[in-house]
Amino acid sequence: MFNKTAALLAINWKKFIQFCSEIQQFQERIWIVSIQQKSGQKSNLLNDTFVVSEDGFDHPMQWMEKQGYQREMIDDVDKMQRSQALKIELENSSHSLIRVK
C-alpha cells in the first residue's frame, strides 16, 4: 500500500515539475512583431512594431490567437528559435516576426 502511494506521488510530482517547466519556458519568449497593413486598409495597427512578451499571457500564443493567426501559423511561431524570422500573411496585414528570446 505504501509503495503504491509513494509511486503515485512520484508520478504526480514529475508531472507537476514538467508543467511548471513548460509554463516558465513559454513565459520567457519574446518576439518583435512589425505589422504592415495591406494597401487600402485602415486600422489602429497601421505600420506599427510591437515587443510581444509572453510574461503576461494566460497561455502560450495568446497574442497570436487574438491577432487572428490560424492554427498552422501559430504552430510555426511556436517552433521559432531565437534570432529566427518569420512572415505571416493575414487577410488585411502582413506580420514580420523575429524571436529575440
Backbone as a printed PyTorch tensor [residue, N CA C, xyz], in Angstrom:
tensor([[[  0.8320,  -1.1900,   0.0000],
         [  0.0000,   0.0000,   0.0000],
         [  0.8810,   1.2590,   0.0000]],

        [[  1.8740,   1.2910,   0.8850],
         [  2.7700,   2.4530,   0.9700],
         [  3.5370,   2.6370,  -0.3400]],

        [[  4.0140,   1.5370,  -0.9250],
         [  4.7790,   1.6160,  -2.1730],
         [  3.9260,   2.1760,  -3.3130]],

        [[  2.6560,   1.7620,  -3.3650],
         [  1.7670,   2.2670,  -4.4180],
         [  1.5270,   3.7660,  -4.2400]],

        [[  1.3240,   4.1830,  -3.0060],
         [  1.1050,   5.6030,  -2.7200],
         [  2.3490,   6.4150,  -3.0640]],

        [[  3.5050,   5.9140,  -2.6900],
         [  4.7620,   6.6060,  -2.9910],
         [  4.9810,   6.7020,  -4.5020]],

        [[  4.6890,   5.6330,  -5.2160],
         [  4.8500,   5.6370,  -6.6710],
         [  3.8890,   6.6350,  -7.3170]],

        [[  2.6610,   6.6790,  -6.8430],
         [  1.6780,   7.6160,  -7.3740],
         [  2.0980,   9.0640,  -7.1130]],

        [[  2.6050,   9.3320,  -5.9200],
         [  3.0890,  10.6740,  -5.5970],
         [  4.2780,  11.0650,  -6.4750]],

        [[  5.1680,  10.1230,  -6.7130],
         [  6.3450,  10.3880,  -7.5510],
         [  5.9270,  10.7280,  -8.9800]],

        [[  4.9590,   9.9980,  -9.5250],
         [  4.4780,  10.2650, -10.8850],
         [  3.8280,  11.6440, -10.9530]],

        [[  2.9680,  11.9390,  -9.9830],
         [  2.3030,  13.2410,  -9.9760],
         [  3.3000,  14.3720,  -9.7770]],

        [[  4.3140,  14.1370,  -8.9550],
         [  5.3440,  15.1530,  -8.7390],
         [  6.0900,  15.4410, -10.0400]],

        [[  6.4230,  14.4030, -10.8010],
         [  7.1120,  14.5800, -12.0850],
         [  6.2400,  15.3720, -13.0520]],

        [[  4.9430,  15.0850, -13.0860],
         [  4.0240,  15.8220, -13.9580],
         [  3.9480,  17.2910, -13.5370]],

        [[  3.9270,  17.5390, -12.2520],
         [  3.8850,  18.9000, -11.7380],
         [  5.1490,  19.6630, -12.1310]],

        [[  6.3000,  19.0390, -11.9740],
         [  7.5870,  19.6570, -12.3340],
         [  7.6070,  19.9790, -13.8320]],

        [[  7.1480,  19.0450, -14.6610],
         [  7.1160,  19.2520, -16.1100],
         [  6.1800,  20.4110, -16.4640]],

        [[  5.0200,  20.4670, -15.8180],
         [  4.0660,  21.5420, -16.0580],
         [  4.6850,  22.8990, -15.7140]],

        [[  5.3320,  22.9990, -14.5670],
         [  5.9770,  24.2520, -14.1490],
         [  7.0690,  24.6650, -15.1290]],

        [[  7.8170,  23.6940, -15.6130],
         [  8.8810,  23.9700, -16.5800],
         [  8.3020,  24.5150, -17.8850]],

        [[  7.1970,  23.9290, -18.3620],
         [  6.5640,  24.3890, -19.5930],
         [  6.0370,  25.8130, -19.4310]],

        [[  5.4300,  26.1040, -18.2940],
         [  4.9260,  27.4500, -18.0350],
         [  6.0740,  28.4520, -18.0430]],

        [[  7.1670,  28.1160, -17.3910],
         [  8.3070,  29.0210, -17.3320],
         [  8.8840,  29.2550, -18.7230]],

        [[  8.9700,  28.1970, -19.5360],
         [  9.5400,  28.3360, -20.8700],
         [  8.7000,  29.2430, -21.7430]],

        [[  7.3740,  29.0890, -21.7320],
         [  6.5730,  29.9360, -22.6060],
         [  6.5810,  31.3790, -22.1240]],

        [[  6.6990,  31.6070, -20.8380],
         [  6.6950,  32.9680, -20.3340],
         [  8.0200,  33.6840, -20.5810]],

        [[  9.0210,  32.9950, -21.0060],
         [ 10.3100,  33.6180, -21.2840],
         [ 10.4480,  34.0510, -22.7370]],

        [[  9.5050,  33.7100, -23.6050],
         [  9.6500,  34.0120, -25.0270],
         [  9.2520,  35.4580, -25.3350]],

        [[ 10.0340,  36.0670, -26.2350],
         [  9.7850,  37.4440, -26.6560],
         [  9.9700,  37.5290, -28.1780]],

        [[  9.0630,  38.2440, -28.8220],
         [  9.1360,  38.4930, -30.2550],
         [  9.0700,  39.9920, -30.5240]],

        [[  9.6940,  40.4080, -31.6130],
         [  9.4830,  41.7330, -32.1780],
         [  8.5720,  41.4970, -33.3800]],

        [[  7.4220,  42.1780, -33.3970],
         [  6.4430,  41.9830, -34.4720],
         [  6.1970,  43.3120, -35.1600]],

        [[  6.4640,  43.3420, -36.4560],
         [  6.1960,  44.5200, -37.2760],
         [  4.9670,  44.2260, -38.1270]],

        [[  3.9540,  45.0930, -38.0180],
         [  2.7060,  44.8820, -38.7410],
         [  2.5800,  45.9420, -39.8270]],

        [[  2.4090,  45.4920, -41.0480],
         [  2.2130,  46.3760, -42.1910],
         [  0.8300,  46.1030, -42.7650]],

        [[  0.0030,  47.1390, -42.8030],
         [ -1.3240,  46.9890, -43.3910],
         [ -1.1850,  46.8620, -44.8980]],

        [[ -2.0170,  46.0330, -45.4970],
         [ -2.0410,  45.9390, -46.9550],
         [ -2.6920,  47.2040, -47.5020]],

        [[ -2.2870,  47.6210, -48.6630],
         [ -2.7320,  48.8960, -49.2230],
         [ -4.2560,  49.0000, -49.2580]],

        [[ -4.7240,  50.2000, -48.9340],
         [ -6.1570,  50.4630, -48.9570],
         [ -6.8720,  50.1420, -47.6620]],

        [[ -6.1850,  49.5870, -46.6690],
         [ -6.8070,  49.2250, -45.3990],
         [ -6.4890,  50.2720, -44.3450]],

        [[ -7.4590,  50.5620, -43.4720],
         [ -7.2450,  51.4840, -42.3560],
         [ -7.3970,  50.6970, -41.0640]],

        [[ -6.4870,  50.9320, -40.1220],
         [ -6.5270,  50.2120, -38.8550],
         [ -5.7120,  50.9540, -37.8120]],

        [[ -5.9490,  50.6200, -36.5430],
         [ -5.1510,  51.1670, -35.4530],
         [ -3.7310,  50.6100, -35.4800]],

        [[ -3.5280,  49.4820, -36.1360],
         [ -2.2230,  48.8270, -36.1670],
         [ -1.4150,  49.2250, -37.4020]],

        [[ -1.8200,  50.2790, -38.0810],
         [ -1.2100,  50.6790, -39.3420],
         [  0.2990,  50.8530, -39.1970]],

        [[  1.0510,  49.9830, -39.8490],
         [  2.5020,  50.0700, -39.9010],
         [  3.1260,  50.3280, -38.5360]],

        [[  2.9870,  49.3920, -37.6370],
         [  3.4880,  49.5570, -36.2810],
         [  4.3410,  48.3530, -35.8900]],

        [[  5.1550,  48.5380, -34.8640],
         [  6.0230,  47.4760, -34.3750],
         [  5.7850,  47.2870, -32.8840]],

        [[  5.7390,  46.0230, -32.4540],
         [  5.4500,  45.6810, -31.0720],
         [  6.5130,  44.7460, -30.5140]],

        [[  6.7390,  44.8410, -29.2130],
         [  7.5020,  43.8330, -28.4800],
         [  6.4520,  42.9670, -27.7980]],

        [[  6.4190,  41.7040, -28.1580],
         [  5.4230,  40.7780, -27.6200],
         [  6.1400,  39.8090, -26.6820]],

        [[  5.8020,  39.9120, -25.4030],
         [  6.3900,  39.0490, -24.3880],
         [  5.2890,  38.1880, -23.7900]],

        [[  5.5620,  36.9160, -23.6300],
         [  4.5490,  36.0140, -23.0870],
         [  4.4660,  36.0780, -21.5660]],

        [[  5.2260,  36.9560, -20.9340],
         [  5.1860,  37.0670, -19.4720],
         [  3.7790,  37.3030, -18.9430]],

        [[  3.0060,  38.1030, -19.6400],
         [  1.6770,  38.4440, -19.1480],
         [  0.5570,  37.5980, -19.7210]],

        [[  0.8880,  36.5980, -20.5060],
         [ -0.1470,  35.7810, -21.1350],
         [ -0.7110,  34.7560, -20.1640]],

        [[ -1.9610,  34.3840, -20.3910],
         [ -2.5800,  33.3090, -19.6220],
         [ -2.1790,  31.9390, -20.1620]],

        [[ -1.8960,  31.8870, -21.4510],
         [ -1.4740,  30.6350, -22.0840],
         [ -0.5940,  30.9650, -23.2980]],

        [[  0.1970,  30.0010, -23.7550],
         [  1.0860,  30.2500, -24.8940],
         [  0.3270,  30.7100, -26.1370]],

        [[  0.9080,  31.6140, -26.8800],
         [  0.4060,  32.1020, -28.1560],
         [ -0.8960,  32.8930, -28.0480]],

        [[ -1.2060,  33.3960, -26.8920],
         [ -2.4470,  34.1450, -26.6860],
         [ -2.5010,  35.3910, -27.5810]],

        [[ -1.3950,  36.1390, -27.6880],
         [ -1.3710,  37.3430, -28.5200],
         [ -1.6250,  36.9850, -29.9750]],

        [[ -1.0010,  35.9050, -30.4400],
         [ -1.1510,  35.4940, -31.8280],
         [ -2.5950,  35.0720, -32.1190]],

        [[ -3.2190,  34.3950, -31.1720],
         [ -4.6180,  33.9980, -31.3310],
         [ -5.5030,  35.2310, -31.4670]],

        [[ -5.2540,  36.2350, -30.6300],
         [ -6.0580,  37.4640, -30.6740],
         [ -5.8790,  38.2220, -31.9820]],

        [[ -4.7430,  38.0570, -32.6380],
         [ -4.4870,  38.7220, -33.9160],
         [ -5.1270,  37.9840, -35.0850]],

        [[ -5.6570,  36.7970, -34.8290],
         [ -6.3230,  36.0360, -35.8920],
         [ -5.4230,  35.0570, -36.6240]],

        [[ -4.2810,  34.6930, -36.0320],
         [ -3.4090,  33.7150, -36.6620],
         [ -4.1330,  32.3700, -36.7220]],

        [[ -4.0070,  31.6840, -37.8430],
         [ -4.5850,  30.3480, -37.9820],
         [ -3.7170,  29.3460, -37.2210]],

        [[ -4.2680,  28.1800, -36.9410],
         [ -3.5900,  27.1600, -36.1280],
         [ -2.2050,  26.8190, -36.6860]],

        [[ -2.0790,  26.6420, -37.9910],
         [ -0.7740,  26.2820, -38.5680],
         [  0.2200,  27.4390, -38.4470]],

        [[ -0.2670,  28.6640, -38.5110],
         [  0.6060,  29.8250, -38.3120],
         [  1.1190,  29.8570, -36.8670]],

        [[  0.2220,  29.6080, -35.9300],
         [  0.6020,  29.5850, -34.5140],
         [  1.6190,  28.4880, -34.2540]],

        [[  1.4220,  27.3380, -34.8910],
         [  2.3840,  26.2380, -34.7360],
         [  3.7650,  26.6480, -35.2470]],

        [[  3.8010,  27.3570, -36.3830],
         [  5.0820,  27.8250, -36.9360],
         [  5.7590,  28.8170, -35.9920]],

        [[  4.9870,  29.7470, -35.4280],
         [  5.5430,  30.7270, -34.4910],
         [  6.0430,  30.0280, -33.2300]],

        [[  5.2770,  29.0540, -32.7630],
         [  5.6400,  28.3140, -31.5460],
         [  6.9680,  27.5780, -31.7070]],

        [[  7.2850,  27.1510, -32.9120],
         [  8.5200,  26.3980, -33.1830],
         [  9.7320,  27.2980, -33.4530]],

        [[  9.5160,  28.6110, -33.5070],
         [ 10.6220,  29.5210, -33.8370],
         [ 11.7440,  29.4350, -32.8090]],

        [[ 12.9560,  29.4820, -33.3040],
         [ 14.1450,  29.5400, -32.4620],
         [ 14.5640,  30.9950, -32.3040]],

        [[ 15.4210,  31.2670, -31.3300],
         [ 15.9420,  32.6260, -31.1660],
         [ 16.6230,  33.0960, -32.4400]],

        [[ 16.4400,  34.3590, -32.7580],
         [ 17.0100,  35.0310, -33.9360],
         [ 16.3760,  34.5760, -35.2410]],

        [[ 15.3620,  33.7680, -35.2000],
         [ 14.6840,  33.3250, -36.4160],
         [ 13.6100,  34.3420, -36.7960]],

        [[ 13.4350,  34.5720, -38.0850],
         [ 12.4190,  35.4980, -38.5910],
         [ 11.3540,  34.7110, -39.3470]],

        [[ 10.1360,  35.2440, -39.3210],
         [  9.0060,  34.5880, -39.9780],
         [  8.0360,  35.6630, -40.4390]],

        [[  7.4350,  35.4700, -41.5980],
         [  6.4460,  36.4100, -42.1050],
         [  5.0990,  35.7040, -42.1490]],

        [[  4.0890,  36.3560, -41.5850],
         [  2.7290,  35.8190, -41.5360],
         [  1.8350,  36.7390, -42.3600]],

        [[  1.1240,  36.1750, -43.3140],
         [  0.2010,  36.9500, -44.1460],
         [ -1.2200,  36.7200, -43.6520]],

        [[ -1.8290,  37.7870, -43.1700],
         [ -3.2300,  37.7400, -42.7890],
         [ -4.0460,  38.4330, -43.8850]],

        [[ -5.3510,  38.4170, -43.7420],
         [ -6.2150,  38.9830, -44.7730],
         [ -5.9110,  40.4540, -45.0560]],

        [[ -5.7450,  41.2560, -43.9910],
         [ -5.5670,  42.7000, -44.1580],
         [ -4.1830,  43.2100, -43.8090]],

        [[ -3.2990,  42.3190, -43.3720],
         [ -1.9790,  42.7930, -42.9300],
         [ -0.9220,  41.7140, -43.0810]],

        [[  0.3110,  42.1710, -43.0060],
         [  1.4680,  41.2910, -43.0580],
         [  2.2480,  41.4730, -41.7580]],

        [[  2.5100,  40.3760, -41.0560],
         [  3.2200,  40.4230, -39.7880],
         [  4.6120,  39.8150, -39.9790]],

        [[  5.6480,  40.5810, -39.6660],
         [  7.0180,  40.0910, -39.6970],
         [  7.4550,  39.8950, -38.2450]],

        [[  7.8160,  38.6670, -37.8930],
         [  8.1890,  38.3430, -36.5250],
         [  9.6560,  37.9500, -36.4440]],

        [[ 10.3130,  38.3850, -35.3840],
         [ 11.6570,  37.9340, -35.0470],
         [ 11.6070,  37.5050, -33.5950]],

        [[ 12.0120,  36.2630, -33.3200],
         [ 12.0580,  35.8210, -31.9310],
         [ 13.3950,  36.2640, -31.3550]],

        [[ 13.3320,  37.0340, -30.2590],
         [ 14.5600,  37.5390, -29.6590],
         [ 14.9260,  36.8260, -28.3690]],

        [[ 13.9850,  36.1450, -27.7580],
         [ 14.2910,  35.3890, -26.5370],
         [ 13.4040,  34.1790, -26.4780]]])
